[in-house]
């Protein structure tokens, strides 16, 4: 990941609909492009944390 961003969240009408209902897009519309992008970002951050913070015992 270095200095780059872990990903991008695309514009998606599902985000607007989930905001109107006060729900996270990943729960409201899990198959939307935005929800899938959030899942990708989380996966990349988890991999980065595993490889860079393996010596840290407490977070």
Rosetta silent file (secondary structure, phi, psi, omega in degrees, C-alpha in Angstrom):
SEQUENCE: XXXXXXXXXXXXXXXXXXXXXXXXXXXXXXXXXXXXXXXXXXXXXXXXXXXXXXXXXXX
SCORE:     score description
SCORE:     0.000 S_00000001
   1 L     0.000  -37.862  179.468    0.000    0.000    0.000 S_00000001
   2 L    41.818 -123.891 -177.327    2.905    2.371    0.773 S_00000001
   3 L   -92.945    1.786 -178.268    1.914    5.970    0.085 S_00000001
   4 L   -85.273  164.943  176.600   -0.980    5.116   -2.213 S_00000001
   5 L   -75.117  149.321  179.849   -4.627    5.041   -1.307 S_00000001
   6 L   -75.122   -8.206  179.083   -6.074    1.660   -0.373 S_00000001
   7 L   160.212 -179.436  178.417   -8.863    2.111   -2.927 S_00000001
   8 L  -131.266  145.612  177.114  -11.643    4.305   -4.214 S_00000001
   9 L  -104.002  119.674 -177.664  -15.358    4.260   -3.555 S_00000001
  10 L   -74.280  157.719  172.167  -17.332    4.932   -6.735 S_00000001
  11 L   -64.052  136.063 -174.003  -20.346    7.202   -6.928 S_00000001
  12 L  -155.293  129.099  178.984  -23.330    4.975   -6.355 S_00000001
  13 H   -62.183  -22.836  178.386  -27.013    5.714   -5.811 S_00000001
  14 H   -63.032  -31.486  178.284  -27.035    2.977   -3.182 S_00000001
  15 H   -64.823  -46.943  179.276  -24.965    5.255   -0.937 S_00000001
  16 H   -59.714  -44.787  179.598  -27.597    7.999   -1.129 S_00000001
  17 H   -63.535  -40.202 -179.457  -30.398    5.533   -0.382 S_00000001
  18 H   -69.067  -36.059  177.033  -28.519    4.061    2.584 S_00000001
  19 H   -63.668  -42.433 -179.480  -27.809    7.546    3.982 S_00000001
  20 H   -61.453  -27.635 -179.888  -31.504    8.432    3.762 S_00000001
  21 L  -100.997    6.467  179.187  -32.272    5.364    5.875 S_00000001
  22 L    57.280   41.753  179.366  -29.331    5.956    8.274 S_00000001
  23 L  -126.874  147.763  174.528  -27.777    2.619    7.401 S_00000001
  24 L   -66.812  142.206 -177.040  -24.283    1.707    6.214 S_00000001
  25 H   -61.869  -31.565 -179.231  -24.226    0.947    2.504 S_00000001
  26 H   -68.852  -22.883  175.803  -22.564   -2.434    3.103 S_00000001
  27 H   -93.148  -37.266 -177.504  -25.584   -3.523    5.136 S_00000001
  28 H   -73.919  -44.548 -177.103  -28.280   -1.761    3.132 S_00000001
  29 L  -137.198   70.432 -173.316  -27.044   -2.696   -0.360 S_00000001
  30 L   -61.883  -20.431  179.877  -24.286   -5.298    0.026 S_00000001
  31 L   -96.601    4.764 -179.993  -24.154   -6.057   -3.715 S_00000001
  32 L   -73.543  161.119  179.455  -23.781   -2.427   -4.779 S_00000001
  33 H   -61.570  -39.256 -179.324  -20.584   -1.163   -6.372 S_00000001
  34 H   -66.277  -44.085  179.646  -19.877    1.067   -3.371 S_00000001
  35 H   -62.480  -41.837  178.376  -20.319   -1.758   -0.846 S_00000001
  36 H   -64.618  -36.601  178.370  -18.029   -4.022   -2.863 S_00000001
  37 H   -67.284  -41.630  176.467  -15.435   -1.244   -3.040 S_00000001
  38 H   -59.711  -43.465  177.973  -15.596   -0.753    0.753 S_00000001
  39 H   -59.419  -40.080  178.776  -15.061   -4.509    1.193 S_00000001
  40 H   -63.991  -43.543  179.441  -12.016   -4.305   -1.092 S_00000001
  41 H   -62.248  -44.436  179.241  -10.568   -1.404    0.896 S_00000001
  42 H   -60.681  -44.492  178.797  -11.068   -3.309    4.148 S_00000001
  43 H   -59.721  -44.894 -179.733   -9.341   -6.382    2.698 S_00000001
  44 H   -65.159  -39.847  178.535   -6.359   -4.312    1.537 S_00000001
  45 H   -66.312  -39.614  177.698   -6.067   -2.565    4.919 S_00000001
  46 H   -62.403  -43.537  177.695   -6.202   -5.894    6.750 S_00000001
  47 H   -62.670  -41.704  179.251   -3.420   -7.291    4.567 S_00000001
  48 H   -63.302  -43.567 -179.843   -1.344   -4.171    5.117 S_00000001
  49 H   -63.905  -42.395  179.303   -1.867   -4.362    8.869 S_00000001
  50 H   -60.841  -39.061 -176.395   -0.910   -8.046    8.981 S_00000001
  51 H   -84.811  -23.254 -176.259    2.314   -7.434    7.110 S_00000001
  52 H  -106.650  -16.246 -176.200    3.309   -4.168    8.814 S_00000001
  53 L  -120.988   21.314 -176.543    2.068   -4.565   12.356 S_00000001
  54 L   -64.384  -23.726 -179.420    2.879   -8.189   13.044 S_00000001
  55 L   -89.923   -7.944  179.626    5.318   -7.221   15.801 S_00000001
  56 L   -86.645  123.208 -177.199    2.822   -4.964   17.600 S_00000001
  57 L   -84.317  -38.229 -178.664    1.065   -6.880   20.342 S_00000001
  58 L  -119.122  140.942  177.819   -1.533   -4.301   21.339 S_00000001
  59 L  -108.977    0.000    0.000   -3.388   -1.935   19.105 S_00000001
